Amino acid sequence: MYARFFYAEQHSASFCLLNEEVMSKVSYYTAEGLKKLRDELKQLKDVERVKASKAIAEARDKGDLSENAEYDAAKEAQGMLEMRISKLEDQLAGARVIDESQMDTSKILVLSKVKIKNQTNGIEMNYTLVADGEADLASGKISVNSPIGKGLLGKTVGDVAEIQVPNGTMKFDIIEISR
């Protein structure tokens, strides 16, 4: 009886670990962000892959491959391209589109637009929390996995977010949340 329970417990634990690994690859995107990922993958497969193959063929035609730096460079570029394609395919496999109309606006979640105020210097900032692939600080989009993004998740208006950054702790007042 004990052996069966122990096996079931081990089996359940390994299932949980596997489930966590799969779930950790799930990323949430806007429809626009998902389209950008798909377009980039299509470009890499349909255009860049063909260019890489042509570069290898041209380098191969130049003679002895053992002393052909151009061939080595073309093969390395092809390897990097294939690695990028594989990474995008993995991202797309775990990609989910977020339906903003169904989201709770009382707390900060992915795709929340937040207005925060730095308690130290009084500067107000506006950010949109997005998936890693859509982050662009210049346009006010920060990743939910960044230190500030992680510190803001789950907060509500009036809360104070204490965020660990490399040079200490920053405190931000949550002023406004919207979609």
C-alpha positions in Angstrom: 0.0 0.0 0.0 2.8 2.4 0.9 4.6 1.7 -2.3 1.6 2.5 -4.4 1.0 5.8 -2.5 4.7 6.7 -2.9 4.5 5.9 -6.7 1.3 8.0 -7.1 2.9 10.8 -5.2 6.0 10.7 -7.4 3.9 10.4 -10.5 1.8 13.3 -9.5 4.9 15.4 -8.7 6.5 14.7 -12.1 3.2 15.6 -13.8 3.1 18.9 -11.9 6.7 19.6 -12.9 5.9 18.8 -16.6 2.7 20.9 -16.4 4.6 23.8 -14.9 7.2 23.6 -17.7 4.5 23.6 -20.4 2.6 26.4 -18.7 5.7 28.5 -18.3 6.0 28.7 -22.1 2.5 30.2 -22.4 2.8 33.9 -23.4 -0.1 36.3 -23.8 -0.2 38.7 -26.7 -2.4 41.3 -28.2 -3.7 40.4 -31.7 -1.3 42.9 -33.1 1.7 41.4 -31.3 0.8 37.9 -32.4 0.5 39.1 -36.0 4.0 40.6 -35.8 5.4 37.3 -34.5 3.7 35.4 -37.3 4.8 37.9 -40.0 8.4 37.7 -38.7 8.4 33.9 -38.8 7.0 33.9 -42.4 9.7 36.4 -43.5 12.4 34.3 -42.0 11.1 31.0 -43.5 10.1 32.4 -47.0 12.8 35.0 -47.6 15.8 34.7 -45.3 16.0 30.9 -45.5 16.3 31.1 -49.3 18.9 33.8 -49.0 20.9 31.7 -46.6 20.8 28.7 -48.9 21.9 30.7 -51.9 24.8 32.2 -49.9 26.0 28.7 -49.0 25.7 27.5 -52.6 27.7 30.5 -53.9 30.4 29.9 -51.3 30.5 26.2 -52.0 31.1 27.0 -55.7 34.2 28.9 -54.9 36.3 25.8 -54.2 37.9 24.0 -51.3 35.5 24.0 -48.3 38.2 23.4 -45.8 39.8 26.8 -46.4 36.6 28.7 -47.4 35.8 31.3 -44.7 32.9 32.6 -46.8 31.3 29.1 -46.6 31.9 28.8 -42.9 30.3 32.2 -42.3 27.3 31.3 -44.5 26.8 28.0 -42.6 27.0 29.9 -39.3 24.5 32.5 -40.4 22.2 29.7 -41.5 22.5 28.1 -38.1 21.6 31.3 -36.4 18.6 31.8 -38.7 17.4 28.3 -37.9 17.8 28.9 -34.2 15.7 32.1 -34.5 13.0 30.3 -36.5 12.9 27.5 -33.9 12.6 30.1 -31.1 9.7 31.9 -32.9 7.9 28.6 -33.5 8.2 27.8 -29.8 6.8 31.2 -28.9 3.9 30.8 -31.3 3.2 27.3 -29.9 2.6 28.8 -26.5 1.0 32.1 -27.7 -2.4 33.1 -26.5 -4.4 36.2 -27.6 -5.8 38.2 -24.7 -9.5 39.3 -24.9 -9.2 42.7 -23.4 -13.0 43.1 -23.1 -13.1 40.2 -20.5 -10.3 41.6 -18.3 -10.7 43.0 -14.8 -9.8 46.7 -14.7 -9.7 46.9 -10.9 -6.1 45.5 -10.8 -3.0 45.5 -12.9 -2.8 42.6 -15.3 -1.2 42.0 -18.7 -2.3 44.7 -21.1 -3.2 47.1 -18.3 -2.3 50.7 -19.0 -1.1 52.2 -15.7 -0.2 55.6 -14.4 2.3 55.5 -11.6 4.1 58.1 -9.6 7.6 57.7 -8.3 7.5 58.6 -4.5 11.2 59.7 -4.5 11.1 62.3 -7.3 7.3 62.8 -7.9 7.6 62.0 -11.6 4.5 60.4 -13.1 4.9 57.7 -15.8 2.4 55.9 -18.1 3.1 52.3 -19.0 1.3 49.4 -20.7 2.3 46.0 -19.4 2.8 43.6 -22.3 4.4 40.2 -23.1 8.2 40.0 -23.5 8.0 40.0 -27.3 6.1 43.2 -27.4 8.1 45.3 -24.9 9.3 48.6 -26.2 10.3 51.2 -23.5 10.3 54.0 -26.1 6.6 53.6 -26.7 5.8 53.0 -23.0 5.4 49.2 -23.2 7.1 47.2 -20.5 7.3 43.5 -20.1 5.3 41.8 -17.3 8.6 39.9 -16.6 10.7 43.1 -16.0 11.3 44.1 -12.4 8.8 47.0 -12.7 6.3 44.9 -14.5 6.5 42.1 -11.9 6.2 44.6 -9.1 3.0 46.2 -10.6 1.1 43.0 -11.3 -1.9 42.5 -9.1 -1.8 46.0 -7.6 -4.9 48.3 -7.5 -5.4 52.0 -7.5 -4.1 53.5 -4.3 -1.6 50.7 -3.7 2.1 51.3 -3.3 4.4 49.1 -5.4 7.8 48.5 -3.8 10.1 47.3 -6.6 13.6 45.9 -6.2 16.0 47.4 -8.7 19.8 47.1 -9.0 20.4 50.2 -7.0 17.8 49.6 -4.2 14.1 49.7 -3.7 11.8 52.1 -5.6 8.3 53.0 -4.5 5.5 53.9 -6.9 2.0 55.0 -6.1 -0.6 53.4 -8.4 -2.7 56.4 -9.7 -4.8 54.9 -12.5 -5.5 51.6 -14.3 -7.2 51.3 -17.7 -7.3 49.2 -20.8 
